[in-house]
Amino acid sequence: GSPGYKTIVVKPVIGEGLDWAKTSFDSIHGPIVSNWKREGGKLTMDVTIPPNTTATVFVPAKDAAGVTESGKPAGETEGVKFLRMENDRAVYQVSAGSYGFVSPSLP
């Protein structure tokens, strides 16, 4: 998203025939993690954003209303701000920390 990994973009591509992916990158601020798993029509995403950074996270979803983070509506979770829907993805701005997003309805 910006030089020095101050702002990060997490935008997984859920391809046909793929049911999960695990990835991480050791940035100068600490590890950036993006893991996801698809089971039926539900998607689970685990994201870790290092200290002193922020991220824009794109969660594949038919609508933002059903997306949760740690069991609560994602837009009501501390450190998570709903920005918009974009091309069948709920887009959130998140601060540093670890997040567990669940989308019950993949597009």
C-alpha positions in Angstrom: 0.0 0.0 0.0 2.8 2.5 0.7 6.6 2.5 1.1 8.1 0.8 4.1 4.9 -1.3 4.6 3.2 1.5 6.7 -0.1 0.7 5.0 -0.8 -2.9 3.8 -3.4 -4.2 1.4 -4.8 -7.7 2.0 -6.8 -8.8 -1.0 -7.0 -12.6 -1.4 -7.9 -14.1 -4.7 -10.1 -17.2 -4.0 -9.6 -19.3 -7.1 -11.5 -22.2 -8.4 -10.1 -25.5 -7.0 -8.4 -23.8 -4.1 -9.8 -24.4 -0.6 -7.2 -22.7 1.5 -4.0 -20.6 1.5 -1.5 -19.6 4.1 1.0 -16.8 3.6 3.2 -14.5 5.6 5.9 -11.9 5.0 8.4 -10.5 7.4 8.2 -6.7 6.9 10.5 -4.2 8.7 7.6 -3.7 11.2 7.0 -7.4 11.9 5.1 -10.3 10.3 2.2 -9.7 8.0 0.0 -12.8 7.9 -3.0 -13.6 5.6 -4.5 -17.1 5.8 -7.9 -18.2 4.5 -10.0 -21.3 4.3 -13.1 -22.0 2.3 -15.6 -24.6 3.5 -18.8 -24.8 1.5 -20.0 -21.2 1.0 -18.2 -19.9 4.1 -14.8 -18.2 4.1 -12.6 -17.8 7.2 -9.7 -15.3 7.0 -7.0 -14.8 9.6 -5.0 -11.6 9.2 -2.2 -10.2 11.3 -1.0 -6.6 10.9 2.2 -5.6 12.6 2.6 -2.7 15.1 2.7 0.9 13.8 0.9 0.0 10.5 -2.6 -0.1 9.2 -4.2 -2.3 6.5 -7.0 -2.3 4.0 -8.6 -5.8 4.1 -10.9 -7.0 1.3 -13.2 -9.8 2.5 -15.0 -11.7 -0.3 -18.7 -11.5 0.6 -22.1 -11.0 -1.0 -22.8 -8.2 1.6 -21.1 -6.7 4.6 -23.9 -7.3 7.0 -23.0 -11.0 7.5 -19.2 -10.6 7.9 -18.0 -11.1 11.4 -14.7 -10.6 13.2 -14.1 -12.7 16.3 -17.8 -13.5 16.4 -19.1 -9.9 16.3 -20.3 -7.9 13.3 -17.0 -6.8 11.7 -17.9 -3.1 11.5 -18.5 -3.0 15.3 -15.2 -4.5 16.3 -12.5 -2.3 17.8 -9.8 -1.5 15.3 -12.0 -2.4 12.3 -13.8 0.2 10.2 -16.1 -0.7 7.3 -15.2 1.4 4.3 -17.4 0.1 1.4 -18.5 -2.8 -0.8 -16.3 -3.2 -3.9 -16.7 -5.9 -6.5 -18.2 -8.5 -4.2 -15.8 -7.7 -1.3 -16.5 -6.0 2.0 -13.6 -3.5 2.5 -12.3 -2.7 6.0 -9.6 -0.5 7.4 -7.8 -2.2 10.3 -5.2 -1.1 12.8 -2.3 -3.3 14.0 -3.4 -6.6 15.5 -4.8 -10.0 14.7 -8.2 -10.5 13.2 -10.4 -13.5 12.4 -12.9 -12.6 9.7 -15.7 -14.9 8.6 -17.8 -14.4 5.5 -20.9 -16.7 5.5 -21.8 -16.0 1.9 -19.1 -16.1 -0.8 -20.1 -14.3 -4.0 
